[in-house]
Amino acid sequence: MKLDFPLDLSIESVDYCNYTCPYCPRAENQGSKDRISKDAFMSVIDEFSEKTGGLGAVGFDRGEPLIDRHLEDKVRYIDDRGIADIIVTTNGVFLTADRSRRLIEAGLTKLHISLDAATQETYTKTRGGNLALVEKNVHDFLRIREERRARIPIVRVSFVVCELNEHEIPLFEAKWAHLVEYVEFQDCVDFSRVDALEDYPVEPFWCHYPFQQVVVTAGGELRPCCSFYNKHLIFGRLENGDTIERVFNCSQNEQLRQSFLQKKDYALVCKNCRCAPPAGSGIRANSLLKPAARPAKGAASPPIEGLFQS
């Protein structure tokens, strides 16, 4: 059955990340520091709530959302409109105990923390920050959730597998599997061609994003997927009056869907996103490691002020 409206909305609250992970395009360009405007945010959330009847998910999974000092207000706005699933994906640096409480109280349903390492030595190579601080923040979040006797937010920790960290897969799982609901190992995508696309022959492959998602960037661009390659797929702009519904059903997005359904004529952007990285790049592709879920036991940083102007 073809959807007429996406059930997955991805919002970039702030186009910036405080980390420069070597396998991420933000290693070269941390972002513009643009923030989504209040009017743009309310507009897309109101449309999403009305069209889905609340049966959908809104995720803050681009940039580092906790840089936004108004993130909790945005989460509460989404929750007040009856949207079922509200997800924040973060590196955890700014996940202080105070912000953890406020996010839980605002109605957050899922918290995803990107870690990519089990020891400080490897964390220095993959992310460059203070692993002990981030781990403390995650433990504090879990403690606060337990104190409230709450089953949500559900917590996932993730690990992007590459040559820098693959030796720590068993240790990472052992460290977190008894504490959080999900431990997920993710493939590392090669973004070396994100600015200069190349034409590659590819075997038939599938991507679900054009069938279920629309991304709204901090600058108000509307795109069909969450990959950094989507910079070449700007299908609409809020400032021009474009809506989620219009972009989801536009001819460009339909062409993407048909390419996957017919298994041919893939867009150049999709080919590059799919293509395996070059030999010797240090990137491990298509690891096919499955998420490892374990039941949580028990019930269910540096200040941000001054980092940006309000």
C-alpha positions as CSV (number, residue, x, y, z in Angstrom):
1,M,0.0,0.0,0.0
2,K,1.4,3.4,-1.0
3,L,1.4,6.1,1.7
4,D,0.1,9.5,0.7
5,F,1.9,11.1,3.6
6,P,5.1,10.1,5.5
7,L,5.0,8.5,8.9
8,D,8.5,9.6,9.7
9,L,9.5,13.2,10.0
10,S,13.2,14.1,10.6
11,I,13.9,17.7,11.8
12,E,17.3,19.4,12.0
13,S,16.9,21.7,14.9
14,V,20.5,23.1,14.6
15,D,22.8,22.7,11.6
16,Y,25.9,22.1,13.7
17,C,27.7,19.4,15.6
18,N,30.3,19.8,18.4
19,Y,32.2,16.7,17.2
20,T,34.2,16.1,14.1
21,C,34.1,12.3,13.7
22,P,36.5,11.2,11.0
23,Y,33.9,9.1,9.1
24,C,31.3,12.0,9.0
25,P,31.2,14.9,6.6
26,R,31.1,17.2,9.6
27,A,34.7,16.4,10.1
28,E,35.4,18.9,7.3
29,N,32.4,21.2,7.9
30,Q,30.7,21.2,11.3
31,G,27.7,23.1,10.0
32,S,26.3,26.6,9.3
33,K,24.9,27.1,12.8
34,D,21.5,27.8,11.3
35,R,18.5,27.0,13.5
36,I,15.0,26.1,12.4
37,S,12.7,29.1,13.0
38,K,9.9,28.8,15.4
39,D,7.3,29.4,12.7
40,A,8.8,26.8,10.4
41,F,8.9,24.3,13.2
42,M,5.3,24.8,14.3
43,S,4.2,24.7,10.7
44,V,5.7,21.3,9.9
45,I,4.6,19.8,13.2
46,D,1.1,21.0,12.9
47,E,0.9,19.6,9.3
48,F,2.4,16.3,10.4
49,S,0.0,16.0,13.4
50,E,-3.0,16.7,11.3
51,K,-2.2,14.4,8.4
52,T,-1.0,11.4,10.5
53,G,-3.5,11.7,13.3
54,G,-0.6,11.4,15.6
55,L,0.4,8.0,14.3
56,G,3.9,8.8,13.3
57,A,7.4,9.6,14.5
58,V,9.3,12.9,14.7
59,G,13.1,12.6,15.1
60,F,15.7,15.1,15.9
61,D,18.6,13.2,14.3
62,R,20.6,15.7,12.4
63,G,23.4,17.9,13.8
64,E,23.6,17.8,17.6
65,P,20.0,18.6,18.8
66,L,21.0,19.3,22.4
67,I,22.9,22.4,21.3
68,D,19.4,23.8,20.9
69,R,18.5,25.2,24.3
70,H,14.8,25.2,23.3
71,L,14.8,21.5,22.4
72,E,12.6,20.5,25.4
73,D,10.0,23.1,24.3
74,K,10.0,21.6,20.9
75,V,9.6,18.1,22.3
76,R,6.7,19.3,24.5
77,Y,5.0,21.0,21.5
78,I,5.2,17.7,19.5
79,D,3.8,15.8,22.5
80,D,1.0,18.3,23.0
81,R,-0.1,17.6,19.5
82,G,-0.6,13.9,20.2
83,I,2.3,12.6,18.1
84,A,3.1,9.1,19.2
85,D,6.9,8.9,18.9
86,I,9.4,11.6,19.6
87,I,13.1,10.7,19.2
88,V,16.3,12.5,20.0
89,T,19.6,11.3,18.6
90,T,22.6,12.8,20.4
91,N,26.3,12.3,21.1
92,G,25.4,12.8,24.8
93,V,27.9,15.5,25.6
94,F,25.2,18.0,26.7
95,L,22.9,15.5,28.3
96,T,23.2,16.9,31.8
97,A,21.0,15.6,34.6
98,D,18.8,18.7,34.4
99,R,18.3,18.3,30.7
100,S,17.5,14.6,31.1
101,R,14.8,15.5,33.6
102,R,13.3,18.1,31.3
103,L,13.4,15.9,28.2
104,I,11.6,13.1,30.1
105,E,9.0,15.5,31.5
106,A,8.5,17.0,28.0
107,G,7.3,13.7,26.6
108,L,10.4,12.2,24.9
109,T,9.7,8.5,23.9
110,K,13.1,7.4,22.6
111,L,16.7,8.5,23.3
112,H,19.5,7.4,20.9
113,I,23.1,8.0,22.0
114,S,25.9,7.6,19.5
115,L,29.0,6.3,21.2
116,D,31.1,4.2,18.8
117,A,33.6,3.1,21.4
118,A,34.0,1.2,24.6
119,T,37.3,2.7,25.8
120,Q,38.7,6.2,26.0
121,E,41.6,5.3,23.7
122,T,39.2,4.3,20.9
123,Y,36.8,7.1,21.7
124,T,39.6,9.6,21.2
125,K,40.1,8.2,17.6
126,T,36.4,8.0,16.7
127,R,34.9,11.1,18.4
128,G,37.7,12.9,20.2
129,G,35.8,13.7,23.4
130,N,35.6,12.6,27.0
131,L,34.0,9.2,27.1
132,A,33.7,9.1,30.9
133,L,31.6,12.3,30.9
134,V,29.2,11.0,28.2
135,E,28.8,7.6,30.0
136,K,28.0,9.4,33.2
137,N,25.4,11.4,31.4
138,V,23.8,8.3,30.1
139,H,23.9,6.6,33.5
140,D,22.3,9.7,35.0
141,F,19.5,9.6,32.4
142,L,18.8,6.0,33.3
143,R,18.9,6.7,37.0
144,I,16.4,9.6,36.6
145,R,14.1,7.5,34.5
146,E,14.2,4.8,37.1
147,E,13.5,7.3,39.9
148,R,10.4,8.3,38.0
149,R,9.4,4.6,37.6
150,A,9.0,5.4,33.9
151,R,9.3,2.9,31.1
152,I,10.0,5.6,28.6
153,P,12.0,7.1,27.0
154,I,13.4,3.9,25.6
155,V,17.2,4.1,25.4
156,R,19.4,2.9,22.6
157,V,23.2,3.2,22.4
158,S,24.8,2.8,19.0
159,F,28.2,2.0,17.5
160,V,29.2,2.8,13.9
161,V,31.5,0.0,12.9
162,C,34.8,1.0,11.2
163,E,38.4,-0.2,11.3
164,L,39.1,2.2,14.2
165,N,36.7,0.4,16.6
166,E,35.6,-3.0,15.3
167,H,37.9,-4.7,17.8
168,E,35.7,-3.3,20.6
169,I,32.3,-4.7,19.4
170,P,32.2,-7.5,22.1
171,L,33.3,-5.1,24.9
172,F,30.7,-2.5,23.8
173,E,27.9,-5.0,23.9
174,A,28.9,-6.4,27.2
175,K,29.2,-2.9,28.7
176,W,25.7,-1.7,27.7
177,A,23.4,-4.7,27.0
178,H,22.3,-5.1,30.6
179,L,21.6,-1.4,31.0
180,V,19.7,-0.2,28.0
181,E,16.9,-1.5,25.8
182,Y,18.9,-1.6,22.6
183,V,22.5,-1.9,21.6
184,E,22.8,-1.3,17.8
185,F,25.8,-1.8,15.5
186,Q,25.5,0.3,12.4
187,D,27.2,0.2,9.0
188,C,29.6,3.0,8.2
189,V,28.7,4.9,5.0
190,D,31.4,6.3,2.8
191,F,30.8,10.0,2.4
192,S,34.0,10.7,0.4
193,R,31.9,11.3,-2.8
194,V,29.3,13.5,-1.2
195,D,30.5,16.7,-3.0
196,A,31.5,15.0,-6.3
197,L,29.2,12.2,-7.3
198,E,30.5,9.4,-9.5
199,D,28.5,7.0,-11.7
200,Y,28.8,3.4,-10.5
201,P,27.3,0.1,-11.6
202,V,25.3,-1.3,-8.8
203,E,23.4,-4.5,-8.0
204,P,19.7,-4.1,-7.3
205,F,19.2,-2.6,-3.8
206,W,16.5,-1.2,-1.7
207,C,16.0,2.0,0.4
208,H,12.9,2.6,2.4
209,Y,13.4,6.3,3.0
210,P,11.6,7.7,0.0
211,F,8.5,5.6,0.9
212,Q,8.1,6.8,4.5
213,Q,10.2,9.9,5.4
214,V,10.7,13.6,4.8
215,V,13.6,15.6,6.2
216,V,13.3,19.3,7.2
217,T,16.7,21.0,7.5
218,A,17.4,23.9,9.8
219,G,17.3,26.2,6.8
220,G,13.9,25.0,5.8
221,E,14.8,22.7,2.9
222,L,12.7,19.5,2.4
223,R,14.5,16.4,1.4
224,P,13.5,12.7,1.0
225,C,16.1,11.0,3.2
226,C,18.5,11.4,6.1
227,S,21.8,10.7,4.3
228,F,24.3,13.5,3.9
229,Y,24.0,12.7,0.2
230,N,20.6,14.3,0.3
231,K,22.2,17.7,-0.2
232,H,21.7,16.9,-3.9
233,L,18.0,16.1,-3.4
234,I,16.3,19.3,-2.3
235,F,12.7,18.8,-3.3
236,G,11.1,21.8,-1.7
237,R,11.6,24.8,0.6
238,L,9.3,26.0,3.4
239,E,9.9,29.6,2.5
240,N,8.4,28.9,-0.9
241,G,5.2,27.5,0.6
242,D,6.2,23.9,0.0
243,T,4.6,21.4,2.5
244,I,5.6,17.9,3.7
245,E,2.7,16.5,1.7
246,R,3.6,18.2,-1.5
247,V,7.2,17.1,-1.3
248,F,6.4,13.5,-0.4
249,N,4.2,13.2,-3.4
250,C,6.3,15.2,-5.9
251,S,7.5,13.7,-9.2
252,Q,11.1,13.6,-8.1
253,N,10.3,11.5,-5.1
254,E,8.0,9.3,-7.1
255,Q,10.9,8.6,-9.5
256,L,13.1,7.6,-6.6
257,R,10.4,5.2,-5.4
258,Q,9.9,3.7,-8.9
259,S,13.7,3.1,-9.2
260,F,13.6,0.9,-6.1
261,L,10.3,-0.8,-7.0
262,Q,11.5,-1.6,-10.6
263,K,15.1,-2.2,-9.5
264,K,16.6,-0.1,-12.2
265,D,17.4,3.5,-13.2
266,Y,18.7,4.4,-9.7
267,A,19.5,8.1,-9.1
268,L,23.2,9.0,-9.1
269,V,22.8,10.2,-5.5
270,C,21.5,6.8,-4.4
271,K,24.2,4.9,-6.2
272,N,26.9,6.9,-4.4
273,C,25.2,6.4,-1.0
274,R,25.0,2.7,-1.7
275,C,28.4,2.1,-3.3
276,A,31.1,0.3,-1.2
277,P,34.0,2.5,0.0
278,P,37.4,2.3,-1.8
279,A,39.9,-0.3,-0.6
280,G,42.2,1.0,2.1
281,S,39.8,3.8,3.1
282,G,39.5,2.6,6.7
283,I,35.8,2.3,6.3
284,R,34.0,-1.0,6.9
285,A,30.9,-1.2,4.7
286,N,27.9,-3.5,4.8
287,S,28.8,-5.1,8.1
288,L,25.3,-6.5,8.4
289,L,25.6,-6.6,12.2
290,K,22.1,-6.9,13.6
291,P,20.8,-4.7,16.5
292,A,21.2,-6.5,19.8
293,A,18.3,-5.9,22.1
294,R,18.5,-6.7,25.8
295,P,16.0,-6.0,28.5
296,A,17.1,-3.2,30.8
297,K,17.5,-4.1,34.5
298,G,15.3,-2.3,37.0
299,A,12.6,0.1,36.1
300,A,12.0,0.5,32.9
301,S,28.8,18.5,30.6
302,P,30.1,21.5,29.4
303,P,27.6,24.4,29.5
304,I,25.8,25.2,26.3
305,E,25.4,28.9,27.1
306,G,27.7,30.9,24.9
307,L,28.1,28.3,22.2
308,F,25.6,30.1,20.1
309,Q,23.7,33.3,20.1
310,S,20.1,32.9,21.1
